């Protein structure tokens, strides 16, 4: 099944030991600061064996923790997705998992080798779609006369629409689509739950380490960030070369982080009350109104903040070196930040969804190896789902695990995700649905 005929044309993928992978499929086109537009059908056979260019970006701030992906070209023409499907399946027969990557809205791509879905599809026989979307100022700048914001969010809606219209020919069932994401991608999933045009495009959701404590951006703060970015750019944002845009973006990020880089909140975020995201009150009501019958997995890691502050941080690193209480103090601060930025909001969201009639499964991801200094940090769940042990082998957050140990640790969570995408359950009788007020999530892996 490495050749597919879909409404937008014929696609030639690559067969890889029981799965077929179709890389770099354009789902939309967009001018700089413009809305995504559908791609016209192509003539002939499209070569979907090569990775597409990724959104323009600087190195991600968590590369020292999660390692580096294989390098790829960067381009504003980046609105592409990868479909990984079991070989030999009938059209429309398999449930679908749509993956939105994280990266603080500044880095990442669905084209990264770290997010390949070969192993996940091989074990679960679901169809996985990995999505790329615009990042940073090109995706989330809000500045009068330039951009209203939320272009990256609009890209995600366009991708979901493409999946809905095309996935049957790749073996996926358009009526059984689960949208999933981690970190910024998870916050995007949360946003999509209350967006009217997006909600009919998927049936279930998986939310991994969403920064609930940060929330959506207000107009006032978004425009303040936008004004700072334009001042740093000091050029026409419509014509400035991409390297200049990224340099100005980097300076804006550093200024917003403040002294010592203590503010880790992304400066470019989804903006409330800016198309397609409604104002917070309307969004929250829309989430509640659509909750009956909805099934959601939502979780976090046990030590989210250690990814941001557990390494050579300019402030936390100095505190950590203080005699006697330094290490204990930084651990306490990391736990406090992790609770406020991730965990407390997670449980409030689970309460709200379950009260409105949704079935919610909560989890907390523990450490993978007791000798690793990053513990159960942000992103520790990713190698258990995507890529392979060999792709993640150099990740500092996984040392001293060998590739085969990484693969083995992921078996349980991949089984749970398979069951959820297939049935809306988790296949583990000890993992019970969330009840209002409960603060005891299921432990993974």
C-alpha positions as CSV (number, residue, x, y, z in Angstrom):
1,X,0.0,0.0,0.0
2,X,2.8,2.4,-0.7
3,X,0.8,3.9,-3.6
4,X,-2.3,5.7,-2.8
5,X,-4.9,7.6,-4.9
6,X,-6.6,10.3,-2.9
7,X,-8.8,13.3,-3.8
8,X,-5.8,15.6,-4.2
9,X,-3.7,13.2,-6.4
10,X,-1.6,10.0,-6.4
11,X,1.0,9.5,-3.7
12,X,4.0,7.1,-3.7
13,X,5.3,6.3,-0.2
14,X,7.9,3.9,1.2
15,X,7.4,0.4,2.5
16,X,9.2,-0.3,5.8
17,X,8.8,-3.7,7.4
18,X,5.1,-3.9,7.6
19,X,4.2,-0.2,7.4
20,X,3.9,2.3,4.6
21,X,5.2,5.8,5.2
22,X,4.1,8.8,3.1
23,X,6.3,11.8,4.0
24,X,6.1,15.5,3.3
25,X,2.5,15.6,2.0
26,X,1.6,19.3,1.7
27,X,-1.8,19.9,3.3
28,X,-2.0,23.7,2.7
29,X,-0.1,26.7,1.4
30,X,0.3,30.1,3.0
31,X,1.8,33.4,2.2
32,X,3.8,35.1,5.0
33,X,1.3,36.1,7.7
34,X,-1.5,34.8,5.5
35,X,-4.2,32.2,6.2
36,X,-3.6,28.6,5.1
37,X,-5.2,27.8,1.7
38,X,-6.0,24.3,0.4
39,X,-3.4,22.8,-2.0
40,X,-4.6,22.2,-5.6
41,X,-4.6,18.6,-6.8
42,X,-1.3,17.6,-8.4
43,X,-0.7,15.8,-11.7
44,X,1.2,12.6,-11.9
45,X,2.6,10.7,-8.9
46,X,3.9,12.7,-5.9
47,X,7.1,11.3,-4.4
48,X,6.2,11.0,-0.7
49,X,9.4,9.3,0.3
50,X,11.3,12.4,1.3
51,X,11.0,14.6,4.4
52,X,9.6,18.1,3.9
53,X,11.3,21.3,5.0
54,X,10.5,22.3,8.6
55,X,9.2,25.6,9.8
56,X,12.0,28.3,10.3
57,X,13.3,27.9,13.8
58,X,16.3,28.4,16.1
59,X,17.7,25.4,18.1
60,X,15.1,24.4,20.7
61,X,15.8,25.2,24.3
62,X,15.4,21.6,25.3
63,X,17.9,20.1,22.9
64,X,20.4,19.7,25.8
65,X,17.8,17.5,27.5
66,X,16.1,15.6,24.7
67,X,18.9,15.6,22.1
68,X,19.0,16.8,18.5
69,X,16.9,15.5,15.6
70,X,18.5,14.8,12.3
71,X,19.0,18.2,10.5
72,X,16.5,19.2,7.8
73,X,16.1,22.2,5.5
74,X,14.0,25.1,6.8
75,X,11.4,27.0,4.7
76,X,8.3,29.1,5.1
77,X,6.8,26.4,2.8
78,X,6.5,24.0,5.7
79,X,2.8,23.0,5.9
80,X,3.2,19.3,5.4
81,X,2.3,16.1,7.2
82,X,3.5,12.5,7.3
83,X,1.1,9.5,7.2
84,X,2.3,6.2,8.5
85,X,-0.1,3.3,7.9
86,X,-0.1,-0.5,8.3
87,X,0.7,-2.2,5.1
88,X,-2.2,-4.0,3.4
89,X,-5.1,-2.4,5.3
90,X,-8.4,-1.8,3.6
91,X,-9.4,1.9,2.9
92,X,-11.1,3.5,5.9
93,X,-10.5,0.5,8.2
94,X,-8.1,1.7,10.9
95,X,-8.5,4.3,13.7
96,X,-6.3,7.4,13.3
97,X,-4.0,9.3,15.6
98,X,-3.1,12.8,14.6
99,X,0.1,14.1,16.3
100,X,0.8,17.8,17.1
101,X,4.4,18.2,18.2
102,X,5.6,20.5,21.0
103,X,8.5,22.9,21.3
104,X,7.2,26.1,23.0
105,X,5.7,27.2,19.6
106,X,9.3,28.0,18.6
107,X,10.8,24.7,17.6
108,X,9.9,21.2,16.4
109,X,8.3,19.5,13.4
110,X,6.2,16.6,12.4
111,X,9.0,15.7,10.0
112,X,11.6,15.1,12.8
113,X,13.0,11.6,12.9
114,X,12.4,11.6,16.6
115,X,8.7,11.6,15.9
116,X,8.6,8.9,13.3
117,X,5.7,6.5,13.9
118,X,7.0,3.3,12.3
119,X,7.3,1.4,15.5
120,X,4.1,2.7,17.0
121,X,2.1,1.7,13.8
122,X,3.9,-1.6,13.6
123,X,2.8,-2.6,17.1
124,X,-0.6,-1.0,17.2
125,X,-1.9,-1.1,13.5
126,X,-3.4,2.3,13.8
127,X,-2.8,5.1,11.2
128,X,-0.6,8.0,12.5
129,X,-0.5,11.4,11.0
130,X,2.3,13.8,12.1
131,X,1.6,17.4,11.5
132,X,3.9,20.4,11.0
133,X,2.6,24.0,11.5
134,X,4.0,27.5,11.5
135,X,6.0,28.5,14.6
136,X,7.2,31.6,16.5
137,X,6.6,35.0,15.0
138,X,5.6,33.5,11.6
139,X,2.9,31.4,13.3
140,X,1.8,33.4,16.4
141,X,2.7,37.0,16.1
142,X,-0.1,39.4,16.9
143,X,0.6,42.9,15.6
144,X,-1.9,45.4,14.1
145,X,-1.5,45.6,10.3
146,X,0.8,42.5,10.2
147,X,-1.0,39.5,11.8
148,X,-3.9,38.9,14.1
149,X,-2.2,35.8,15.5
150,X,-3.0,32.1,15.7
151,X,-1.8,31.3,12.2
152,X,-0.2,28.1,13.6
153,X,-3.5,27.2,15.1
154,X,-5.3,27.8,11.8
155,X,-2.7,25.5,10.2
156,X,-3.6,22.7,12.6
157,X,-7.3,23.1,11.8
158,X,-6.4,23.0,8.1
159,X,-4.4,19.8,8.7
160,X,-7.3,18.2,10.5
161,X,-9.6,19.1,7.6
162,X,-7.1,17.4,5.2
163,X,-7.0,14.3,7.3
164,X,-10.8,14.1,7.5
165,X,-11.1,14.4,3.7
166,X,-8.1,12.2,2.6
167,X,-7.3,9.7,5.3
168,X,-9.7,6.9,4.2
169,X,-7.6,6.3,1.1
170,X,-4.5,5.8,3.4
171,X,-6.4,3.2,5.4
172,X,-7.8,5.5,8.2
173,X,-11.3,5.8,9.4
174,X,-12.4,9.5,9.3
175,X,-15.0,8.8,11.9
176,X,-12.4,7.5,14.4
177,X,-9.8,10.3,14.6
178,X,-8.0,11.0,17.9
179,X,-6.0,14.3,18.0
180,X,-3.0,14.2,20.3
181,X,-0.2,16.5,21.3
182,X,2.6,17.2,23.8
183,X,3.5,20.5,25.5
184,X,2.7,23.2,23.0
185,X,1.0,20.6,20.9
186,X,-1.1,19.5,23.9
187,X,-2.1,23.1,24.6
188,X,-3.1,23.2,20.9
189,X,-5.3,20.2,21.4
190,X,-6.9,21.8,24.4
191,X,-7.6,24.9,22.3
192,X,-9.1,22.7,19.5
193,X,-11.6,21.2,21.9
194,X,-13.4,24.6,22.0
195,X,-13.0,25.7,18.4
196,X,-16.3,25.2,16.5
197,X,-14.8,24.5,13.1
198,X,-12.3,22.0,14.5
199,X,-14.4,20.1,16.9
200,X,-16.3,18.0,14.2
201,X,-13.0,16.9,12.7
202,X,-12.0,14.5,15.6
203,X,-13.6,12.3,18.1
204,X,-11.2,11.9,21.0
205,X,-8.1,13.6,22.4
206,X,-4.8,12.9,24.1
207,X,-3.2,15.7,26.1
208,X,0.4,15.2,27.2
209,X,2.0,17.8,29.4
210,X,-0.1,20.8,28.4
211,X,1.1,24.0,30.2
212,X,-2.3,24.7,31.7
213,X,-0.8,27.2,34.1
214,X,0.3,29.5,31.2
215,X,-3.0,29.5,29.4
216,X,-3.9,31.4,26.3
217,X,-2.5,34.8,25.5
218,X,-4.5,38.0,26.1
219,X,-4.6,40.7,23.3
220,X,-2.7,43.1,25.5
221,X,0.2,40.8,26.2
222,X,0.3,39.4,22.7
223,X,0.5,42.9,21.2
224,X,3.2,43.9,23.7
225,X,5.3,40.9,22.5
226,X,4.5,41.8,18.9
227,X,5.6,45.4,19.4
228,X,8.8,44.2,21.0
229,X,9.5,41.8,18.1
230,X,8.9,44.5,15.5
231,X,11.2,46.9,17.3
232,X,13.9,44.2,17.4
233,X,13.4,43.5,13.7
234,X,13.5,47.1,12.6
235,X,12.6,46.1,9.1
236,X,9.5,45.4,7.0
237,X,8.2,42.1,8.5
238,X,6.6,41.1,5.1
239,X,9.9,41.3,3.3
240,X,12.7,40.8,5.9
241,X,14.8,37.7,5.2
242,X,14.0,34.7,7.4
243,X,17.4,34.8,9.3
244,X,16.6,38.4,10.4
245,X,13.2,37.3,11.5
246,X,14.7,34.5,13.6
247,X,17.4,36.7,15.1
248,X,14.8,39.3,16.2
249,X,12.6,36.5,17.5
250,X,15.5,35.1,19.5
251,X,16.2,38.6,21.1
252,X,12.5,38.9,21.9
253,X,12.4,35.5,23.6
254,X,15.4,36.4,25.7
255,X,13.9,39.8,26.7
256,X,10.6,38.2,27.7
257,X,12.4,35.5,29.7
258,X,13.7,38.2,32.0
259,X,16.8,38.3,34.3
260,X,18.4,34.9,34.6
261,X,15.8,33.4,32.2
262,X,13.4,32.6,35.0
263,X,10.3,33.1,32.9
264,X,10.1,30.0,30.8
265,X,6.6,30.8,29.3
266,X,6.7,31.0,25.5
267,X,6.2,34.6,24.3
268,X,4.4,33.5,21.1
269,X,1.2,31.6,22.0
270,X,-2.4,31.1,20.9
271,X,-4.3,34.3,21.5
272,X,-7.8,34.2,23.0
273,X,-10.5,35.9,21.1
274,X,-8.5,35.8,17.8
275,X,-9.7,33.7,14.9
276,X,-10.2,30.7,15.2
277,X,-9.9,30.7,19.0
278,X,-12.9,32.3,20.8
279,X,-12.6,34.4,24.0
280,X,-11.9,32.3,27.1
281,X,-15.5,32.3,28.4
282,X,-17.0,31.2,25.0
283,X,-14.2,28.7,24.5
284,X,-14.8,27.1,28.0
285,X,-18.5,26.9,27.4
286,X,-17.9,25.3,24.0
287,X,-15.7,22.7,25.6
288,X,-18.4,21.9,28.2
289,X,-21.1,21.8,25.6
290,X,-19.2,19.2,23.5
291,X,-18.0,17.1,26.5
292,X,-20.9,14.5,26.6
293,X,-19.5,11.3,25.3
294,X,-16.0,12.7,24.7
295,X,-13.1,10.5,25.8
296,X,-9.8,12.1,26.8
297,X,-6.4,11.0,28.1
298,X,-4.6,13.8,29.9
299,X,-1.4,13.6,31.9
300,X,1.9,15.1,32.8
301,X,5.3,13.9,34.0
302,X,6.3,13.7,37.7
303,X,9.0,16.3,37.4
304,X,8.1,18.5,34.4
305,X,10.2,21.6,35.4
306,X,13.5,19.6,35.7
307,X,13.8,19.8,31.9
308,X,13.9,23.6,32.1
309,X,15.8,24.2,35.3
310,X,17.7,20.9,36.0
311,X,20.6,21.5,33.7
312,X,23.1,24.4,33.4
313,X,20.5,27.1,34.2
314,X,22.1,30.6,35.1
315,X,20.1,30.9,38.3
316,X,19.1,27.4,39.3
317,X,22.6,26.2,38.6
318,X,24.1,28.6,41.0
319,X,21.6,27.8,43.7
320,X,22.2,24.1,43.2
321,X,25.9,24.5,44.0
322,X,25.2,26.1,47.4
323,X,26.4,23.8,50.2
324,X,23.9,21.8,52.2
325,X,20.6,23.1,51.0
326,X,21.3,24.0,47.4
327,X,20.1,20.8,45.7
328,X,17.1,20.5,48.1
329,X,16.1,24.1,47.4
330,X,16.2,23.8,43.6
331,X,14.2,20.5,43.8
332,X,11.5,22.2,45.9
333,X,11.4,25.2,43.4
334,X,11.1,22.8,40.5
335,X,8.3,20.9,42.1
336,X,6.4,24.2,42.8
337,X,6.8,25.4,39.2
338,X,5.8,22.0,37.8
339,X,2.6,22.0,39.9
340,X,1.6,25.5,39.0
341,X,2.5,25.3,35.3
342,X,1.2,21.8,34.6
343,X,-0.3,19.6,37.2
344,X,-2.8,21.9,39.0
345,X,-4.4,23.0,35.8
346,X,-4.5,19.4,34.5
347,X,-6.7,18.3,37.4
348,X,-8.9,21.3,37.1
349,X,-9.4,20.6,33.4
350,X,-10.1,16.9,34.2
351,X,-12.7,17.9,36.8
352,X,-14.4,20.3,34.4
353,X,-14.5,17.7,31.6
354,X,-15.8,14.9,33.7
355,X,-18.4,17.1,35.3
356,X,-19.7,17.9,31.9
357,X,-20.0,14.3,30.8
358,X,-16.7,13.3,29.4
359,X,-14.7,10.2,30.3
360,X,-11.2,11.3,31.3
361,X,-8.2,9.1,32.1
362,X,-5.4,10.9,34.0
363,X,-1.8,9.7,34.2
364,X,1.5,10.8,35.7
365,X,4.8,9.7,34.0
366,X,7.6,8.6,36.3
367,X,11.3,8.4,35.8
368,X,12.8,5.9,33.5
369,X,16.2,5.3,35.2
370,X,17.1,6.2,38.8
371,X,20.6,7.3,37.7
372,X,19.5,10.0,35.3
373,X,19.8,13.5,36.7
374,X,16.7,14.8,34.8
375,X,14.4,12.3,36.4
376,X,10.8,12.3,35.1
377,X,11.2,15.6,33.2
378,X,9.2,17.2,30.5
379,X,9.4,15.2,27.2
380,X,10.3,11.9,29.0
381,X,7.2,10.3,27.5
382,X,8.0,11.1,23.9
383,X,10.6,8.3,23.3
384,X,8.1,5.7,24.6
385,X,5.7,6.6,21.8
386,X,7.6,8.0,18.8
387,X,10.8,7.4,17.0
388,X,12.9,4.4,18.2
389,X,15.4,3.6,20.9
390,X,18.2,4.1,18.4
391,X,16.9,7.5,17.3
392,X,16.7,8.7,21.0
393,X,19.8,6.9,22.2
394,X,21.8,10.2,22.5
395,X,19.1,12.0,24.5
396,X,20.7,13.1,27.9
397,X,17.3,12.6,29.6
398,X,17.5,8.9,28.8
399,X,21.1,8.0,29.9
400,X,22.2,5.3,30.7
401,X,19.4,3.4,28.9
402,X,20.4,1.4,25.9
403,X,18.2,1.6,22.7
404,X,16.6,-1.8,23.3
405,X,15.7,-0.7,26.9
406,X,14.0,2.4,25.7
407,X,12.0,0.4,23.2
408,X,11.0,-2.1,25.9
409,X,9.9,0.7,28.4
410,X,7.5,2.0,25.8
411,X,5.6,-1.2,25.2
412,X,3.0,-0.5,28.0
413,X,2.2,3.1,27.0
414,X,2.0,2.1,23.3
415,X,-0.5,-0.6,24.3
416,X,-2.6,1.9,26.2
417,X,-2.6,4.4,23.3
418,X,-3.6,1.6,20.9
419,X,-6.5,0.6,23.1
420,X,-7.6,4.2,23.6
421,X,-7.4,5.1,19.9
422,X,-9.3,1.9,19.0
423,X,-12.0,1.8,21.7
424,X,-11.8,4.9,23.9
425,X,-10.7,2.8,26.8
426,X,-7.1,2.1,28.1
427,X,-7.1,-1.6,28.3
428,X,-5.9,-1.6,32.0
429,X,-8.5,-2.3,34.7
430,X,-6.3,-0.6,37.3
431,X,-6.5,2.7,35.3
432,X,-10.0,4.0,36.2
433,X,-11.7,7.1,34.8
434,X,-11.1,10.4,36.7
435,X,-13.6,11.4,39.3
436,X,-14.0,15.0,40.4
437,X,-11.6,16.0,43.2
438,X,-9.3,13.0,42.6
439,X,-5.6,13.8,42.6
440,X,-4.3,10.3,42.2
441,X,-3.5,9.7,38.5
442,X,-2.5,6.4,37.0
443,X,1.3,5.8,37.1
444,X,3.1,5.2,33.8
445,X,5.2,3.5,32.5
